[in-house]
Amino acid sequence: MATSGELSKRLGVSDETIRQWSGEFGNWLSAVATPTAPMDGRRRAPRYFTDDDVQVLHTVAALRSEQKGYDEIKEVLQSGYRVESPPEEPSAPETGETGTGLTIQQMTATLGRQQGMIEQLREERDRVLVERDGEREKRLDAEIRATRAEATLEAYQVMRPVQPPTEAPSVPVSPTIEVQASDPLSLRVEVPRKSWWDRLRGR
């Protein structure tokens, strides 16, 4: 197990940052990494970090280097994603120390590891974005199909056949007699002929 000072050197952050992360992401750390104050008010027990704790805080450090917020980091930790733990501090310090207490070689190695973690996180981000876009396309396709189904239903209701009106009973019409003359000028009026007796009497 590692102490707060040892872990801060391995991650390249301050002790205060380690304490802050331990409180913020305590749900993913062991009990020895998040000791509580005794009931009698005595000094809190020192923090110790297991290998799993180191891996969790190393993941937090990598995500913070990408300017991720605490809520986003918690979602990543909840998903189970972890980055590889950094190697332990070498026992014999190398020459060329900087103002941060790390040697140039250590800083170079840390930067290389951070760059590798950034690439891993970018790949993970791209994978999540692709899956999210796929879900968005599925929802959009479902909405389009639902809209088309509603439009088809409305069209069927508009095109539904209308009941024809009831026909009134037919009234029989008396047949008419038409008299046609083939030639009106040929019509003659026939006067009945008188008998000889009528003529004699002057009728």
C-alpha positions in Angstrom: 0.0 0.0 0.0 1.0 3.6 -0.6 0.7 6.7 1.5 -0.7 10.0 0.4 2.9 11.4 -0.1 4.0 8.5 -2.2 0.9 8.5 -4.3 1.1 12.3 -4.9 4.6 11.8 -6.2 3.5 9.0 -8.5 0.6 11.0 -9.9 2.5 14.3 -10.0 -0.1 16.1 -7.8 -0.1 17.7 -4.4 -1.1 16.0 -1.1 -4.0 18.3 -0.8 -5.3 17.1 -4.3 -5.0 13.5 -3.1 -7.1 14.3 0.0 -9.7 16.2 -2.1 -10.0 13.3 -4.6 -10.2 10.8 -1.8 -13.3 12.6 -0.5 -14.9 13.3 -3.9 -14.4 9.7 -5.2 -14.6 7.9 -1.9 -17.3 5.5 -3.2 -14.7 3.8 -5.4 -11.9 3.7 -2.8 -11.2 1.3 0.1 -11.9 2.1 3.7 -8.2 2.7 4.5 -8.1 5.4 1.8 -11.1 7.3 3.4 -10.6 7.0 7.2 -13.2 8.8 9.3 -12.5 10.9 12.4 -12.8 8.9 15.7 -15.8 9.7 17.9 -13.6 10.9 20.7 -12.1 13.7 18.5 -8.6 12.2 18.2 -6.5 12.7 15.1 -7.8 10.9 12.0 -6.0 7.8 11.0 -3.5 8.2 8.1 -4.6 7.3 4.6 -3.3 4.2 2.8 -4.1 3.3 -0.7 -4.3 -0.2 -2.1 -3.4 -1.1 -5.7 -7.1 -0.7 -6.7 -7.2 2.8 -5.0 -4.1 3.8 -6.9 -5.7 2.7 -10.2 -8.8 4.7 -9.4 -7.0 7.9 -8.6 -4.7 7.4 -11.5 -7.8 7.3 -13.7 -9.1 10.4 -12.0 -5.7 12.2 -12.8 -5.9 11.1 -16.4 -9.4 12.4 -16.8 -8.7 15.7 -15.1 -5.8 16.2 -17.5 -8.4 16.3 -20.2 -10.4 18.9 -18.3 -13.1 16.5 -17.4 -15.5 17.5 -14.6 -16.2 15.5 -11.5 -19.6 14.4 -12.7 -18.1 13.0 -16.0 -15.3 11.3 -14.0 -17.8 9.6 -11.7 -19.7 8.3 -14.7 -16.5 6.8 -16.1 -15.6 5.2 -12.8 -19.2 3.8 -12.4 -18.8 2.2 -15.9 -15.8 0.3 -14.6 -13.3 1.9 -16.9 -9.7 2.1 -15.4 -6.3 3.1 -16.7 -3.1 1.3 -15.9 -1.5 2.2 -12.6 1.7 4.2 -12.8 4.9 2.4 -11.8 6.2 2.9 -8.3 8.7 5.6 -7.4 12.2 4.3 -7.9 14.2 3.9 -4.7 17.3 5.7 -6.0 16.5 9.2 -7.2 18.0 10.2 -10.5 19.9 13.4 -11.0 18.5 16.6 -12.6 15.7 17.3 -10.1 13.2 20.0 -11.0 11.4 22.4 -8.7 8.5 20.0 -8.3 10.7 17.3 -6.6 10.7 15.1 -9.8 13.7 14.5 -12.0 13.6 15.4 -15.7 13.6 11.7 -16.5 10.6 11.1 -14.2 8.7 14.0 -15.7 9.4 12.8 -19.2 8.2 9.3 -18.3 5.1 10.8 -16.6 4.3 12.9 -19.7 4.7 9.8 -21.9 2.3 7.9 -19.7 -0.2 10.8 -19.6 -0.1 11.0 -23.4 -0.8 7.3 -23.6 -3.7 7.6 -21.2 -5.1 10.6 -23.2 -5.0 8.4 -26.4 -6.9 5.6 -24.6 -9.5 8.0 -23.2 -9.9 9.6 -26.7 -10.6 6.2 -28.2 -13.1 5.4 -25.4 -14.7 8.8 -26.0 -15.0 8.1 -29.8 -16.5 4.7 -29.1 -19.1 6.2 -26.8 -20.0 8.9 -29.3 -20.4 6.4 -32.1 -22.8 4.3 -29.9 -24.7 7.4 -28.9 -25.1 8.5 -32.5 -26.3 5.0 -33.4 -29.0 5.2 -30.6 -30.0 8.7 -31.8 -30.4 7.4 -35.4 -32.6 4.6 -34.2 -34.8 7.0 -32.2 -35.1 9.3 -35.2 -36.0 6.4 -37.5 -38.7 5.2 -35.1 -40.1 8.7 -35.0 -40.2 8.9 -38.8 -42.0 5.6 -39.1 -44.5 6.7 -36.5 -45.1 9.9 -38.3 -45.6 8.1 -41.6 -48.0 5.6 -40.0 -50.1 8.5 -38.6 -50.2 10.2 -42.0 -51.3 7.0 -43.7 -54.0 6.5 -41.1 -55.3 10.0 -41.7 -55.2 9.5 -45.5 -57.3 6.3 -45.1 -59.9 8.2 -43.0 -60.2 10.9 -45.7 -60.5 8.4 -48.5 -63.1 6.3 -46.7 -66.2 5.8 -49.0 -69.3 7.9 -48.3 -72.7 6.2 -48.0 -74.7 7.0 -51.1 -78.1 8.8 -50.5 -81.3 6.9 -50.5 -83.0 7.1 -53.9 -86.6 8.4 -53.9 -89.3 6.0 -55.3 -89.9 6.5 -59.0 -93.4 7.9 -60.0 -94.9 6.2 -63.0 -95.5 8.6 -65.9 -98.5 8.2 -68.1 -97.4 7.4 -71.7 -98.1 10.1 -74.2 -99.4 9.5 -77.7 -97.5 11.3 -80.3 -99.1 11.9 -83.7 -96.6 12.5 -86.4 -97.4 13.7 -89.9 -95.0 12.8 -92.5 -96.2 15.8 -94.6 -98.4 18.5 -93.1 -99.4 19.8 -96.5 -100.8 16.4 -97.6 -103.4 16.5 -94.8 -107.0 16.8 -96.2 -110.3 17.4 -94.5 -112.9 15.1 -95.8 -116.5 16.3 -95.7 -119.2 13.7 -95.6 -121.2 13.5 -98.8 -125.0 14.2 -98.6 -127.5 11.8 -99.8 -129.9 12.7 -102.6 -132.7 13.1 -100.2 -130.8 15.6 -98.1 -130.0 17.6 -101.2 -133.6 17.6 -102.3 -134.8 18.9 -99.0 -132.1 21.5 -99.0 -130.2 20.2 -96.2 
